[in-house]
């Protein structure tokens, strides 16, 4: 029972992140709800280790994929912490390094908590169900903002002067940035599909969740998220075994195209007329490489990227934010940490593919769906550092893969025993 309450608190606080303010401390940032959850987790680990006498195995010597990925996750975390601390010797802003490293500790801690509490399939589904509730609330705030112009936390004043294809305000909800909200709505869909697993009208509810998320994405005007939404729809149709939901989705899309043809055309107009040559991110990425070279690719320091990209820029770009998750790690931590981070992320995706192909588990298809859309999402948000919902998703999906792998091995062992008998 207490596990369920903690899962509820953890998932909700991870989704909201630092949008819910907490106690502010000098140098290390705020103690918002997620960090309170982490402190509770640390106390629980201490209690189990030193009071009850149940030591926790940090590194596991196992031939299975799940434990090996856990080990790699720890190694990646340590490499990033060490390289990040080393950059303090030359970083422009040393306090920013400390604050950002605390943010990365918080991020990796989300995986540790997920792996510790989500050890059963029912807990995975429960956690995803909690995610749905937060998803609807955050999307609802965005819809309210779009119709009223009353922003939850207005980050940029020009949002109040811009309108989308529907003539409404572009919402940001708790995500500060319209693109960040749009990516959240897209990346959350596969997790929401896990949460509806045991519901009778799952197919219909999934369709309504996609419609809800799609509406918010259209309101934001984010083209990348719109493409991710299309990818989610396509994968859902292809991966649906019963095909009833797939045909329903196709029918609904056809009705939308017929009824709102002009609106849909306006939504996709920018995509059709998109030109890579006019993409400001390309110049920003070139600038990042140039600035990184000035630091000999050893890292400008966590939290320093945006600042030095403007101070020491090598071209005419006016964009300081990286708009690229991998490049952020590369620039701020250096090439060694970036290689480790990319290898870890690639290994995690590879594990999901292998486990899905081996098990054909109904939930693992959503894990695969998530990682397929996660990769392109990393070049849309101005920065993904400081957002913790997808780290909770990482942990949830890693825990799911471990459960499925264990069930698959148990099934294979039972079959072997029967064959021997």
N, C-alpha and C positions, 0 to 999 in steps of 0.2 A: 504493500500500500504506500509506504513512504517512498519507494522507488518511483511510483507513478507521479507523486507530488513533485519530486525533484526533477523528473523528466519534463513535467509541465513547466516548471520554473525555468529550467535550463533552456529548453527549446524556445520559449517565448522571449527570454532575455537575450538569446543569441540572435534571434530574428530582429529584435528592436535595437540591439547593440547600444551604442552611446547616444541614440536618439532620446532615450530616457535618461535625464541627467542624474548624476550621483554626487558623492562627496568628492570635492576637488582637492588634490594634493599637489604640492610643488614638485616639478621635475618629472613625475611619473604619470600625471594625467588624472582622470576621474575614476572613482570607485563606483561605476554604474552597476546595475543588477547582474550583468553577466559576470563581472569580476567578483561579485559577492558569491555567485554560484561556484566560481572557481575556488574561492577561499573555503567554502563549505566542502568542496571536493577534496582539497588539500587536507583539511581537518579530518575528513573521513578516512583518507589514506593513512594519515598518522595514527588514527585510532585503531584501524585494523592491523597496522604493522606493529605498533609498540604496546598497545593495550590488550588486544585480542590475541596477538601473536600470529597473524596471518600475513606473512611477508608477500609483497607483490613482486612478481617476476618482471623485471624491466626488459631484459633481452631474452628472447626465447630461441632455443636451439630446436628448430622444427623443420621438417621437410615440406610443410604445407604453406600455401601462398599467404594466407592471412597473417600468421605470426611473422613471416619474413617481411611482409609489408610494414608491419608494426615496427620492426627493427629499423628498416630503412627510413621510416618516418622520424624516428628518434635521431638517427644519424644526420638527417637533413636539418632537423631543428638545431642540433648542436653545431653543425657547420655554419649555419646562418647566424647563430648567436656569436660564435667566435669571430667570424669575419666582420660581423657588424660592430662588435666591440673594438676590433683593430682599427676601423675607420675613424674612431674618435681622435686618433692622433693627427688627422689632417682634415676632418670634416669641418665645413663652414660653421655649422651650428651643432655643438656637442649635446646640448639639451634635447634637441630634436632627435638625435640618435637614441638617447635613453627612452624618450617617450615612444618612439616608433618600435624599439625593441620590446618594450612592454606590450605594445599592440600585437606584435608577432607572437609573443609568449601566450597572450590571450587567445590568438587564433589557433595555435597548435594545441592548446589546452582543450579546445572544443572537441578535437578528435579524441583526446585521452578520456574525456568525460563520456563521450558517445560510446566508445569501446568498453567502458567500464559498466555502463548502465543498460545498454541496449544489447543484451545477450540472448534475448528470446525474440522470436518472430512477432509475438503479440506486442512486445514493447516497441519494436520497430514501427508497427502499424499504428500504435497509440501515439508515438512521437510524431509521425507523419500527420495524424489526425489533429494534433495540437498545432502543427504547422499550418494546416488548412484554415483554422480559426484566425490565426495571425495574418495569414495571406489575405483573407477576406476583409479584415479590419483595415490593413494598410492600403489595400486597393480601394476600399470604401472612402478612406480619407482622401485619396487621390481624386476620386470622382467628385467628392464634395468640393475640393479645391478647384477643379476644372470648371464647375458650374458657378462657383461663387467668387473665385479669385482670393479667397481667404486662406492663405497658406499656413500649414502646420508650423513650418520654420522656413521663412523666406531667405534663401541663400543669395539669390541674385535679383536685384530690383527689376531688371529688364523682363523677367518672367511675367510681370504684371502688364507689360505692353505687347506681349506676343500672343498670338492665337494659333490654334491648330487647324486642320482641314475642316473641322466642324464649327469653326468660329468661336471655340471655347478656350479658356486658359489651359496652358500646359502644366499638368500636375507634377509635383516632386514627392508628395507625401512626406514620409520620415527620412527619405533617402537623400535629401538636399539637392539632388540634381535630377533632371527629367530622364536622362539616359540611365542613371542608376536605378530609378524606379522601374523603368521599362525592362531592364535586364533582370531585376528581381522578380518581376511578374513572369518572365519567360523561364528562368532557371527554377522557379518554384513549382512549375507545373508537374514535372515527373515525380517530385516528392508528394505532391497532393494526390497523384494517382495511386501511390502506395497507401495513403491514408484512407482511400475509399474502397479498399480491397474487400472488406467484409460486408459492405452495404449491398442491399438487394438491387437497387437501381443504379449500380456502379456506372454503367455505360452512360446513362443520362446525366448523372451527376458530374462525371468527367467532362462531358460535353459542355455543361453549364459552367464549370470551372474554366475551361478553355475560352468560352465566350466572354466570361467576366474578365479574365486576364487579357484577352485580345482587345476588349473595349478600352481598358486602361492603357494598353500599349499604343493604341491608335490615338488616344488623347494626348500622350506624351510626344507623338510625332517622331519616335525613334525608329529609323529604318532598319538598323541591325536587329533590334528586338522583334520587329515585324517579320523579318526573314526567319528568325529563330522560331517564332510562333508557327510559321508555315512549315518549318522542319518538324516541329512537334506534332502538328496535325498529320503530316505525311507519315511519320514514323508510327504514330498511333494507329493509323489505318492499316499500314503494312504489318505491324506486329499483333494486331487484334486477331485472335484465333477464332472467336465466335462469328466475326464478320458482321454481326447485327449492328453493333455500335459504329463500325466502319461505314456501313451503308447509310446510317443515320447522319453521320458527320458529312458525308458527301452530299446528302439531300439538303441539309441545312446550309452548307456552303453555296450550293446551287441557288437556293431561295434567296440568300443574301445578295448574291451577284445579280439576280434578276430584280430584286426590290430596291437595292441601293447601288445600282451600277455606277452612277455618276460619282458617288462618294468614294466607292472602292477605287475607281479610276484615279481620283485625286490622291488617295492614299499611296498608290503605287506609282504615281507619276514621277516622283523624285528618284525612285529605284530604277525605273526604266531609263531615265535620262542621267543616271549617275555617271560621272567621269572620274576615274582614278587620278587624273592629272590635277583635278581641283581639290583633292583631298588634303586638308591642312595637316592631318596626322603624319603624312609621309615626311613633310619638312620637319615636324616635331621629332620624329624618330631619327632622322639624319642628324639633327641637333644633339640628340641624346648620345649617339655614337661619338660625335665630335667632342662633346663635353667629357664623356667617359674616357676618351683617349688622353685628355689632359690629366686625368688621374691614373693613367696607365692601366685602365680597366681593373683597378683594385677596389673600386667602390667609392662613391662620393659621400657615402654615409646614409644610413636609413633616415628617412624623413627630410633629406636635403635635396632630393632630386628636383622638385619644382623650383626651388630657390636658385640653385646653380644653373639650371637650364636657361633662366632669364639673365642671370649675372654674367655667365661665361658663354653665351650662345655663339655658335659658329656660323649661323645663317640668319635670315631675316624673319624667322618664325616668331609669332607673338604668343605661341602656346607653350606654357611651362609644364603642364601636366603630361605624363607619359602616354596616357590612353593605350597602355599595353602592359599587362601584368608581368609578363616575362622580362620585358625591357626594364620595368621598374626594379625588379630583383637584380638584374644584370648591372644596371647603373648604380644602384645604391649599395649593394653588397659585394659587387665585383664578380668576375667571371667564374671563379671557383664555386661560390655559393649558387650562382645561376645555373651552372652545369648540374649541380646536385639537385636543385629544385626542379629543373626540367626532367631529370632522370626519375625523380620520385613521382612527379605528376604523371609521366609517361608510364611508369611501372604500375601505378594505381589504375590507370585506364586499361592497360593490358590485362591486369588481373580481372577487371570487370568483364572484359570481352571473353576471356578464357572460362571464367565461372559461368557466364551466361550460356556460352556455346556448349559447355559440358552438362549443364543442368536443365536448360530451357525453362528455368524457374519463372513463374509469372511476375514476380517482383523484380527479378534481375533485369528484365527488359527495360524497366523504368530507370534503373541505374545506368544502363548503357545509353539510354535516351538522354539522361542528364549530362553525361560526359561528352556526348557528341555535340550538344549545343553549348557546353561550357567553354570549349576551346575557342570558338569564334567570339564568345561573349567577352573574352579577356582583352579585346582590342577596342571595346566600345566605351566602357566606363572611364571617366577621367582618371580615377584611381580605384583599385579594389582593396587597397590597404585600409583597414579601419572598419570594414564591413565583415561581419562574423557569421551571417546566415549561411553562406556557402561552405564555411568551415564546419558548421554543424551538419550540413548536408554531406560533406566529405566523410565525417565520422559515422553518420547514419548509414551511408552506403558501404563503407568499409566493414561495419558491423554486420550488415546484411549479407555481404559476400562471404564473411567468415561463417555465418550461420548456414548458408546454402552449401558451402563447401563441406562443412561438417556433416550435414544431412546427406549429401551426395556420397560421401565416403562410408557413412553408416549403411546406406542402401546397398552400395557395392559389396560391403562386407557380408551383409545378410544374404545377398545373392550367391556369393562365393561359398558361404556355409551350406546353403541349400544344394549347390552343385556337388559339394564334397559328400554330403549325406546321400 
